[in-house]
Structures are given as C-alpha cells and as structure tokens.
Amino acid sequence: MASATLYSLIETAKANKLEPFAYIRYILTELPKLGSYAEPEAFDALLP
C-alpha cells in the first residue's frame, strides 16, 4: 500500500510537470507543519 501511494505521488508530480523528488521532499517537509488536527482544506495547498 505504501508503494502505491509513493507511485501515485510520483505520477501526479510528473503529470503536473514537477520534478518528482523535489515534490516528495516538499510534501514530506510541509506535512509535519500542518499538525495533528489540520483541516482538510489545509491539504489542498500541498497538491500540485
């Protein structure tokens, strides 16, 4: 399941003409900043 999520992130980055490694690094650094009780709308800002 984890690999499917990673593949999905990589393909989403490619589809949006982003560099996959940079996008995943961005996601992994920004997610912890949202905290445990983030509103669902906060995740929209992380989408490409």
C-alpha positions as CSV (number, residue, x, y, z in Angstrom):
1,M,0.0,0.0,0.0
2,A,2.8,2.4,0.8
3,S,4.5,1.9,-2.5
4,A,1.2,2.6,-4.3
5,T,0.9,5.9,-2.5
6,L,4.5,6.8,-3.5
7,Y,3.9,5.8,-7.1
8,S,0.8,8.0,-7.1
9,L,2.7,11.0,-5.8
10,I,5.4,10.5,-8.4
11,E,3.0,10.2,-11.3
12,T,1.0,13.2,-10.0
13,A,4.2,15.2,-10.0
14,K,5.1,14.1,-13.5
15,A,1.6,14.9,-14.8
16,N,1.9,18.4,-13.4
17,K,5.4,18.9,-14.9
18,L,7.1,18.9,-11.5
19,E,10.3,17.1,-10.6
20,P,9.1,14.1,-8.5
21,F,12.0,14.1,-5.9
22,A,11.6,17.8,-5.2
23,Y,7.8,17.4,-4.9
24,I,8.1,14.5,-2.5
25,R,10.7,16.4,-0.5
26,Y,8.3,19.3,-0.3
27,I,5.4,17.2,0.8
28,L,7.4,15.4,3.5
29,T,8.7,18.7,4.9
30,E,5.3,20.5,4.8
31,L,3.1,17.8,6.2
32,P,4.5,17.9,9.8
33,K,3.9,21.6,9.9
34,L,0.2,21.1,9.5
35,G,-0.1,19.4,12.9
36,S,-2.3,16.6,14.1
37,Y,-5.6,18.5,13.8
38,A,-5.3,20.1,10.4
39,E,-8.4,21.0,8.5
40,P,-8.9,19.0,5.3
41,E,-8.6,22.3,3.3
42,A,-5.0,22.6,4.5
43,F,-4.0,19.6,2.5
44,D,-5.3,21.3,-0.7
45,A,-2.3,23.7,-0.5
46,L,0.0,20.7,-0.9
47,L,-1.5,19.5,-4.1
48,P,0.4,20.3,-7.3
